[in-house]
Amino acid sequence: MTDIGNAPGVQAFEAPLQKSDSRVAEFDVRAKSPVQKLQHFLHANPTAVPAIVLLLGVVVFGVIVGSRFMSMFNLSLIIQQVTIIGIVGIAQTLIVITAGIDLSVGAIMVLCSVIMGKLAIMAGLPAPLALVIGVAAGAGCGAVNGVLVTRLKLPPFIVTLGTWSIFFALNLWYSASETIRSQDVAKAAPLLQALGTPVDVLGARFTYGSFFLLGLVALTWYILNRTAYGRHLYAVGDDPDAARLTGIRTDRVLFSVYIGAGVICALGAWALIGRIGSVSPQAGQTANLDSITAVVVGGASLFGGRGSIIGTLIGALIVGVFRNGLALSGVDVLWQEFTVGWLIIIAVALDQWIRKVSA
Amino acid sequence: MSTDNTMSQAAPLLQARDLVKRYGRVTALDHADFDLYPGEILAVIGDNGAGKSSLIKALCGAVIPDAGEIRLGGQVVRFNSPIEAREAGIETVYQTLALSPALSIADNMFLGREPRAPGVIGQWFRAMDRAAMAKFAREKLNELGLVAGAVDRRQYVPRPRAAQTGFCRAMAAPARPLGHGAHSPRETV
């Protein structure tokens, strides 16, 4: 088998081969119909659909609502509004790529924000130290999820459904259900609010948090697409048995991804304090499910192996654009929920169709 | 299992004695023996359920036999995972191919042993050497008489092509001399 490239002289039994078809076989599939072509295109470019939907959303609301929507200020406001969901969505994307799901991301984030706030303001620890301990707590929460998934072999859905309640209860207990006021945070630990610092550019208002989100997007994109570890995440999500046969230590990959998600959620906690100013045990309640919405609308497959960080960012922006646009159109909040619900269902239906791709 | 007479003089490169593998009450391998000589191409033939796959999987570390011993180049070896067997030089193309459709052809070929890019970017930032992977993938496919438009992009790969990708993955292993200067055993399950 090793000598295929430099085959020796033709032997007698090989003679009939000389008459055989000698055209080179091709990998590239010729799609038959335009629909199949589209299916192949979408299969190869998972972010195409969300990007088109985002663009359409911006154009449609731009036409309907007009300059109140299309202003630099409002568009940059949407980016501010999606910062938290974007960051938690990154964590969720990593988990979903491995065919898992993490319902506890929001709870981890709130718990970490409370730990950072309590340590820095109540216990009087230096703010950087409180921040580091908060991030370590996020890693710890992720490790709990990871151990339950890889050691006890429990389904991620059940594990994180349980830890969602556990982490949230710990958060209520540790915070004593009390909010630390924004003024107190600003006085004792301004570092915790640093990501809320506004930056005005040409009438647009960003915060450090927006750039922090973009930095995280760039970092995780690099890890997923340029390192072996990133490729292994996809392989494990696609087919864990196949991944194991190629020698990937699937449990180690899974365990580490839950820890990584916990760390990213803790960084989201820092951005959350910056966004709302205060430290509240009731903040970010919707982040658990909103992050899944962003991931799914962003074109990731809940069956694993497919999904991208850019897609999730776009998914979060789509939800942000629809909510903002509908609100500015004067539509009742319930219709915002109604629309987001349909976005999710359409996104998953589209994913099912794309997955059926065949020659 | 037959052995070429001219080769039976040399010591076997890969040898197994009394391999036993049970799955619950089912005995998949019942004291199976196996000999592979340097330079030999050996086919294992049998009915469905005869234990062909179990035998090969035991040899390549994908299953751990309940009893018996495996010798590679005369040394007793015990593989706890496919990667250990692979490090010892046994490459396997699985029947299920063990490929990931989510990844490109080049990614699949190097899955589990991706080369790092040279310099700081590989050493400190752990970047893969994607150019080298794509080049190698293309060359190996060409050796099999195949051309691929894009080896470094995700795309749908029809099953026969996927099989060839699997072969190329085995070929991607650095062939290292074992025993009497022979190439590594490469097997298809």
Interface residues (C-beta under 8 A of the other chain):
Chain A: M1 T2 I4 G5 V24 A25 E26 F27 D28 V29 H40 H43 A44 Y222 R226 T227 A228 Y229 R231 H232 Y234 A235 G237 D238 D239 D241 A242 A243 R244 L245 T246 G247 I248 G305 R306 V357 S358 A359
Chain B: I41 A62 S81 P82 I83 R86 T92 Y94 T96 L97 A98 L99 S100 P101 A102 L103 I105 D107 L111 G112 R113 E114 F125 R126 A127 M128 R130 L141 E143 L144 G145 L146 V147 A148 G149 A150 R153 R154 Q155 Y156 V157 P158 R161 F167 R169 A170 M171 A175 H183 R186
